[in-house]
Amino acid sequence: MKLKLGIPIGSLQQATIDLMSRAGFNLTVRPRSYYPSIDDDEIEARLIRPQDMSRFVEKGVVDCGLTGNDWVAENGSDVQIVAEMMYSKQSLMPFRWVIAVPEDSPIQKVEDLEGKRISTELVNVANRFLAERGVKAQVEFSHGATESKAPDLVDAIMDGTETGSSLRANKMRIVETVMTSCTQLIANKTAWEDEWRRNKIESLSLLFQGAMAARFKVGIKMNVSGKDLPNVLELLPAMKKPTVSPLANGAGYAVEAILDEAVVRTLIPELRRKGAEGIVEYPLNKVIS
């Protein structure tokens, strides 16, 4: 038995491969092939466009897959949401779909879009959003380069952004955020009801989330004398409590903790001044809470 896993092709592809690597899976994508090899005999991977992923998961073409909740919403797919995966191609900021207009546009709020033309890839999401606000506008599908269409072809755009830098570079002004999106692990509902597949999907979810939790954390271990131990422990903002183990022959204690990587560069000199010795910092692949 194999679990059919959809891997997003395109902008999220490398970030997904990196995530899987940290989770313990070696995924190899061969040129001109949509079937990556993976070092797990129970998984069959398939590259699928994020825009199409939820439809193929809903139909059972694949048992589960990774895609943005924006495309799940656009397709109106009836799928099982297993977990949110906060990773992206550029940053850890949430991906936003926003309505934007040229800097000199008279449009200041959503209601000003009444009777206007809007270009976007998420036509269904845009129409639902406008309907909720009681605004009637002409929403047109964009095949790409959405930012280039205003003001010559349309009055406004609804486009995706992480930092807003591209919009600013194209002299666009954000009017309102329509939705935020992050990558999700989604599953086919029939597959989710199957005990073996569900266990496999839940195991993947656990490993993926553990890999994401470890991205900005490191492990640190050191030796400390008994008299210096209280002062060293005061410095350690560990996830719970540091692990303290006695050394042989009463030589002191071994102390180990998981810390945010950003604090370690300032913490290590302080630990040394408080009496810690043999300090070792090491990377983490996964942190499972």
Helices and strands as residue ranges (DSSP letters): E 3-8, H 13-23, E 27-28, E 37-38, E 43-48, H 50-59, E 64-68, H 69-75, E 80-85, E 95-102, G 110-113, E 117-120, H 123-132, E 138-141, G 146-149, E 156-161, H 165-169, E 172-181, E 183-187, H 189-193, H 195-213, E 217-224, H 229-235, E 243-246, G 248-250, E 253-260, H 261-273, E 277-283
